[in-house]
Amino acid sequence: MIKFFFGKAYRLLLENLSTTNRVKLRYFRVYKKLPNIKKPKTFNEKVISRILGEQKDIYSTLADKYLVRRFVSERVGEEYLIPLHLATSNPSDLLKIDDWSGLVIKPNHAAGMIYISDDNPSKEEKDNVVTTAKTWLKTDYSSVFDEMHYSRIKPMLLVERKITKRGEIPRDYKFHCFKQKNGDINFVLQLVDGRFGQESRSYFLNSFENMVWSHGAGNHLLSNNEVAVLNEVILLNKRLILNDFNYVRIDWYILGDRIYFGEITFTPGAGIGNEFGHALEKQMAEWWEDEY
């Protein structure tokens, strides 16, 4: 009862604060200190500065999981896109799909909302998914953590082909890319293994041998095949980032020797993802140079 009361009071407090103070308060709850927005010294302070700064239209376009497909196709090629079965703004269109086996359903404008189907579910479950999808599309994701570039994305549903076998979830290779003034791109590879289960995370600094931080279930290392393919991904990252951004996170999946694009993110974790460790957060902030 007490926990419920304070949770409700906290939500009411957030609603009545300015955007800047809401963002500061969320950060304070995680780090027990206020963020340095004017002169950010850590990666998450840099993310918060971007959230509270200029929200470029390109952020909305490329954070849109549907529109970004065209960008990726033009920059690196359509062969890196996960096959798309359906894109619609009407959740009822899902019921027109006879067989849901091997499908992934998610909205284009948010994170953490996903339905994975290995088998063809019952009609009742399909109806429940449609109901859930309606809620997804009504959600203003920009209001969750004040990442306002999400407010300019027109919500719709994407139905993709599942790229892994039954019961398998692919490893997620998240590249934090930092464009330097001299044209170089420094990177931190954030490897996520075992999503939706026994998850582990590890972080590699400008090298696939240089693991600088890890936590979770323990599946932290890369195979020789992964390293070979990830060297190709580095070239793809360069073609995607070009001269457009001083920082962006680009996510990929690898199945054998096949590379699949995941998504592009501009404000990962909304500046409160306390997972990198102090030393790595400081290094990432140093690499994140000011706009030029």
N, C-alpha and C positions, 0 to 999 in steps of 0.2 A: 504494500500500500504506500509506504514512504517512497520507495523507488519510483512508483507510478506518479506520485505527486510531484517529485522533483523533476522527473522526465517531462511532465506536462508544463511545469513552470519554466523549464529550460527552453522548450519549444516556443512558448509565448514570448519569452525574452528575445529570442532570435527574431521573431516576427516583427518586433517593435524597434529593432536596431537598424542602423544604416547598413548598407552592403559592406562597407569597409569594416565596421565594428563586428558584424556577424562573422566575417572571414577571420578577423583577429581572434575572436572568442573561440572559434573552432580550433584554431591553431593552439591557443593557450590550453585547451582541454587535453591536447595530445602531448605538447612539449613542456607544459607548466611554465611557459614564458611567452611574452608577446613577440610577434615576428618583427624583424627589422625590414620594413618595406622600402624605405628610401635608399638604404645601402645594404641590400640582401647579401648575406655571407654563406648561406647554405642553399642546397638545391630546392628545398621546399619553400624557402623564402622567395626564391626566384620565381617559382610557380605562382605563388600568391601575388607577386608583383605583376605577373602577366595577367592573372585573373582580374586584378583591380586596374590594370592599364588599358591600353587600346585593344579592342576586340575586333580584329581584322575580319573582313568578310571571308577571306580564304580559310580562316579557322573553321567557320561553319561549313563551308563546302567540303573540306577534307575530313572533318569529323563526322560528316554524314556518311554512314556505311554504304549507302547506295550511290551517291554522287561521286564518292572517291574512286569507285570502280573505273569510271571513265578516265580520271586523272592517271591512275595506275596503268591502264591499258595504253594510254597515249605515251607515257613516259618510258615504260619498260616492256609492255606487251600483255595481251589478253591471256596468254598462257599461264600467268601467275595468279589469275583470279579463281577463287573457288566457284564451281559451277552454280549458277543461280536458277532455281526452279520457278520462282514466282516473286514478284514485287507488287504489293498492293496496299492501298489505304483502307480497304474494307476487310476486316477480320473474317467475315462470313465467307470470303473467297477461299479460305482454307478448307472449307467443307467440300469444295469442288475437286479437291485432290483425292483420288480414290485410294492410293496407297501411300502411307506416310513413312514407310520403312526407309531408314537411312536419310532422314531429313533433319535439318536444324532450323528452328524458327526463332527469329529475334527482331526487335525493332531497330530502325536505322539511327535513332536519335538519342540512345541511352546506353548505359552499361549495366551489367548484372541482371539483365532480363533475357532469358534464353530457355528454349525447350528443345531437348534432343530426343529424337525418336529412332530407336533401333528397329522396332517392330511396328506393325500397323495397329494402332490402339483401337479400343472400343469406341463406339459412337459417343458414349457418355464422356469418355476422356477427351475426345476431339471437341465436344461441346464446351468442356471445361477450359480447354486451351483457347478456344475462341473468346470465351468470357474474359480470361486472363489477358489475352491480346488486346481486347478493347480497353482494359485498364492501362496497359502499357501505352497505348496511343494517346490516352487522355493525360498521361503524366507529363508535366512540364519539367523535364530533367534539369533545366537550367536553374530551377528553384531549389534543387536539392543542396547544392554547394556553391551557388552563385556563379557558376561557369556560364556566363551569359551568351557565349557563342552558340550554345546548344539551343537557345530560344529561337534562333533563325532557321532551324532545321525543320522541314515539313515532315511530321511523323508518318511512317509507313512500316509495313511488315516485310521482311525479307525471308524467303524460304530457300535455304542453300542445301546442296547435296552434302551429306556427311562424308568427309574425306578419309575417315579411319574405319577400321573393322568394327564389328559388333562389340559393344562394351568398352571400346578404347577411346580415350581422350588424348589428343595430340599434345606433345610438348609445345610450349609457347616461348618463342624467341623474341624478346622485346629489346630492340636496339634504341638506346637513348643516344641520339646523334647531335653533336655539337659542332657547328660550322665555325671555323676559325678565320680570322681576318686574312691569313695567308692562303686560304683556300683548303687547308686540311680539314678533315672531319675526324674528331676524336669520338670514341664511342664507349658506352658501358652496355654490355650485353647482360640483360636480366633474364635468366633462364627459369621458367616456371614449369615444374614437373608435377604431375599428379593432381591437377585441378579437380575439384569436386570430390576429393578423397584425401589420401595421405600426401599432402602437398609439401614440396620443398622448393626453395628458391636459392639461386646462386648468382654471383655477379662477377663479370670478367671485365678487366680494364684494358682496353685497346689491344687485347690479345685473347685468344681462346685457351691459352695455357695459364694466364695470369688471373686466377680466381682470388678475389680480394675479400669476399664476404659471402657467408652462406647461413641458412637457417631452415628448419623444417625437417622433413622425413629422411633426408640424407642422400637423395638421388641427384647429386650436384654436378657430376662430371660429364664431359662430352666425349663421344666416340670419335674415332678417326674419320668415319664417314661424315658425321655431323660437322666436324671442323672443315673438311673439304668443301662441303656444300655451303657452309656459313661464309667461307671466303668469297663465294659467288654472291651471297647476299650483301656483303659489304659494297660490292660494285653496284648492285641494285639500289642500295641506300643512297649512294652518291648521285645516281641518275634521278632519284626521286627528290632529293633535297635541293640539289643544284645550288643556286644562289638565293633561294627563296626564304630560308629560315635560319636563324642562329641556333635554335634548338627545336627538335621535334622527336617524338618517339614513334618508331615504325615497328609494327609487330608482324612476325612471319611464322609459318608452320613448315615443317619438313617431313615428308613421307618418302623414305628411301632417297632417291636422287631428285625428287620433285619438290619444288618450292612453291608455297602458296602464300599470298599476301593476306594479312589479318586486318589491320586497321592502322590509322594514324591518329595520334593523340597529342594535344598541345598543352594540356594542364593535368598530367597524370596524378591521380590520387587527390586532386583538388588542393594540393599543397599540404595535406595532412597524412600522407602515406609514410608513416614512421617505420621504414623497413631497411633503409640503406646503410645505416650505421653512420656515426659522426664523421669519420675520416672520408668516407666515400661521398657523403653529402657535400662536404667542403670541396673536394676535388671537382665534383660535377658543377658546383657553382662557379669555380674558377674557369672551367671550360666554357661555361655559358656566358659568352661575351655579349656586351650591349649591342643593340641593333646598330647596323652600319649601312 
